[in-house]
Structures are given as C-alpha cells and as structure tokens.
Amino acid sequence: MRAVGCVRPIDKLGRLVLPADIRKSLNITNGEDSVEFFLDNDSIIIKKYRPACIFCKSDENLVEFKNQSVCLNCMEELKK
C-alpha cells in the first residue's frame, strides 16, 4: 500500500471526495463505476468494485443469478 499524501474532510452527511489523481490511477469514472469498502482493524480500504464469480473469482463471462455473479464456466459445472 502506498501513501498518497492526501487529506480530505468528511462532510456533515458522511461523504468524502476521492481525489482526481486517485480516481484516474484506478480508472474510476464518475457516475459509472462503484467502489467497495473494507475494514482492516483501524483502517478503511477503498477498492474499485469489480464483480467476480462467487465460486472461482473470475471476472469474465459473468451472469447474475439470485443477486450473485457466477461465471459461465462455473454455471456449466453446476449443471453437471
């Protein structure tokens, strides 16, 4: 993990702004992409959200099944 030297305030509604250079380096597009949050002891980790198969973690050829992402390969395996 690298420090980027940015400090941002949190507004009264609990929002914060991701600096443009961070959004650019993660290829995050405003209004199109999502981020996910993780807690690690006293740290918050923010990652660009990339849906992945719940079984094999692949991010290719995904389909939604009961609000879960499943890749076509795992879907075929489940049919057996």
N, C-alpha and C positions, 0 to 999 in steps of 0.2 A: 504494500500500500504506500502511495506517495503523498506527501503533504503538498497542498496547492497554495497555501498561504492566504486563503480567503475567509473572511468572517462576514456572516450575513445575519441581520436581525430577523427574529420571528415576529410577525405582526400579531395584532390582537386576536385574530382568528386562527392563529397557529400555523400560518403559511410562511414559507420561505422561498426565495428565488434562487434557482440554480444558476450560477454564473455562466455567461455565454461561452466562455472558453471550455468549461467542463461539458456543457451540452454539445458543443462542437466536437470535442475529443471523443465523446461517447456516441456521436451521430444521433443525438436525440432531437427530433423535430417537434417544435411547439404545436400542440393541438392534434398531433398524430400518434406520438409514442407515449408509453406509460413507463413508470419506474416502480420498483418494489422496494420495500423497506425491511431490514433485518436488524435485530438487536444482538449485540455481542458484548456482554457484560455492560459496561457504561458507554458503549459506542453505538451509533446508528450507522448502518451501511445502506447506501442507496445504490441500486443497480438498475440499469436499463432492463425493462421487462422483456423477456423473450419466452414465449410459450414453448413448452417442451413436452414430449411424451411422458406420461406419468410412470411408465414402465422402464423404458430404456434411455430416457432423457434426450432423445434425438429431437432436433428442431426442424426436421424436414418431413414433408408429406403428412402434415397433421390434419386430423379431423376432430371435431368436437363430439363427445359422447357423454351425455348427462353432466354437462358443465366441466368436463375434463378433456384434456388434449391427449389423443392417442395417435401414434403414427400408423401408417398403413401396414407396415411390417408386423407390428405387434397386433394389430387388428386381425391380420391373417392368421397369426399364431393362436390367437384366442378362439378363432373359428374351429380349430382342429379338435 
